[in-house]
């Protein structure tokens, strides 16, 4: 039996629910990013440091400065006004908009390993399964992004990779955790392979719902 089309109220409710999920994702990502920083000893600023100045220890590099990446950047800049936040994208289509938010735009392929390393890195670009069905380009992109994490190996800063709850086999609303079974479908493999790379380097994996 065919179900009736959703009413306007139902569509608005669904839109509001998705918006709350994304807002929650931003809060979780920001919390993970700042955890290490918040555990460091407090440094009392001198009188000459009254106005915000760039602090390399709070610099943030975002791969995939789209919907989620931009919101992480905004909250980061609000918390650390002197931080340098770079948003790496595949094209320059959104660069004017990023600049207006205080985000320094860059083409991902043009980034220099020696000049653009940052203690905090977020990779939140989605896989492009249509143009790269086996996901090899995506996994390589995550591997490349890890090279920009200046805290790799010395436990400083944080690298966050946003994966998806879609890699899990559970699809009936059950409770899941880190040990829950994962899918062996082709669409999940790029994310799972990327997760392994990030964990092996000491980074953090967030499997986002919604």
N, C-alpha and C positions, 0 to 999 in steps of 0.2 A: 504494500500500500504506500503510495507516494505521500510524503509529508508536505504540509502546507508551507508556503514561503514564510520566512521569519517576519514578524511585525517590526515597525519602526522602533518600538520600545525594546524589543529583543536585540535588534542590531546595535542600538546605542549601548545596551548593557554589555554586549560582547565586546564592543570597541573600548568601553571603559575598563573592562577586565584585562584586555590586552595591554592597555596603557599602564595599568597598575603593575602588571607583570614586568614590563620593561623598566618602569621606575624602580621596582625592587631589584632588578638585575644591576642597574647602575649603582644602587646603594651597596649591594654585595661586592661588586667589582672594586668600588672605591674603598670599602672597608678592608679588603684583602691587600690592596695596594699600600694603604697607610699603616697597616698593622706593624710592619717592621720599623717604619719610621717612628711611630708612636712609642715603641719600646726602647728607643735610644735615649741616652741621658739628656736632660734638658740643658740647653746652652743659653745663658743669660746674655742678651744682646747688649752691645755698648751703646753709648749715647749717639754715636755717629751712624748707627744702624737703625735710626728711627723710621726712615722711609723704606718701602720694599725695594730690594735689589735682587738681581738674579742669583739664585742659590743652586749650584750644580747638584747638591745632594737631594733636591726635590724635582729635578728635571724628569719629564715624562715623554715617552715616545709611543705614539699610537699607530698601529698598522690597521687600516680600515676605519678612517675617520668619518663614518656614516652616522646613522641614527644613534646607536649605542656609544660609539667612540666620541662623538661630539658632546654627549651628556656627561660622560666620564671626565672629559677635558674641562667642561664648564665647572663642575664641582671641584675638580682638582685646583683650578685657578682661583676659585673662591676660597679654598682652604690654604693655598700657598701662592699668594699674589705675585711673588718674585720668581716663581718657577718658569722655566722655559718648556712649553708644551709643543711638540711637533706632531702634526697629523699627516701620516703618509698615505697616499692614495695612488690608484693606478693611472689617473688622468688629472688634469688641472680644472676639470669642470666645476668643482666645488671650492676652489681655492679662494676666491673672493669672499665667499661666505665664511670660510674658516678664519680668514684674517679679521673679519669683523667681530669674531668671537674671541680674538686674542690668541688664536691658535696659529702657529707657524706652519704653513702648508709645504709639502714636499712630494715629489714623485718618488715612489718607493724604489724604483730601479736606479734612481740618481743618488741615493743616500750613500755617504762615505763611511765605511766601518770605523775609521780612525777619528772622524770628526763628530759623528752623530750618536755615539754610544751614550746610553742613559741608564741610571740606576733603576728606573721604573719603566717597564715596557708592557704594553697591552696589545695583544693580537686578537682583534675581534672582526676580522674580515671573513665573510662566509665563503664556503667552497663554491667554485663555478663548475658544476657538474656537466653543463651542456657543452662548454668549450673544452673541458678537460675531464672526460668521463672516468678515467681511472684515478683521478685525484693527485697524480704525481706532481703537478705544478703547485698545488696547494701545500702538500707536505714539504716540498722544497722551499716554498715561501716561508713557512713556519721555521724551518731549519735556518734559513738566512736571517730571519728576525732575531733568533736567539743570539746571533753573533753581535747584535747591537746592545745586548744587555751587559752593562759594565759590571754588574754585581755577580755575574756567573762565576762560581768557584770560591767566592769568599763570603757568601751568605749576606751580602748587602743589597738593599733594594728588593724588588720583586718583579718577576715576569709572570703575567697572567694570560692564559690562553682560554678564550671563551669557546667551549665546545657546546654540545647540544644533548639534551635528554633523549633525543631521537636515536642515539646509539644504543639505548637499552632495549631489551626485548619486551619488557613489560609495557602493555598498551591497554590495560583494563582498569587503570586508576589505582593500582596497588602501590604499596610503599616500596621505595627503592633506596639504595645506598651505594657506596663505592664498590661493594662486592657483588652487586646485582649483575646477572648475566647480560652480556652485550650481543648485539646483532652481528651476523657475518654477511649481511647484505652488502653489495658493492657501494651503496651510498654512504654507509657508515665507516667504511675502511679508511678514507682520508682523515676523518676526524680522530679515529682510534689510533692511527699511526702517528698523527701529530701529537696526541696526548702522551704517547710513549716517549717521543722526543723531548717534550717539555719536562716531564717528570724526571727523565734521566739527567737533565741539566739542573735540577733543583727548582724548577718553576712550579707554578700553581695552575691547576686545571679547574675551570668552572663549567659544569654542564648545566646550561640554562634551560629552563622550561618555557613553554609557550610557543 
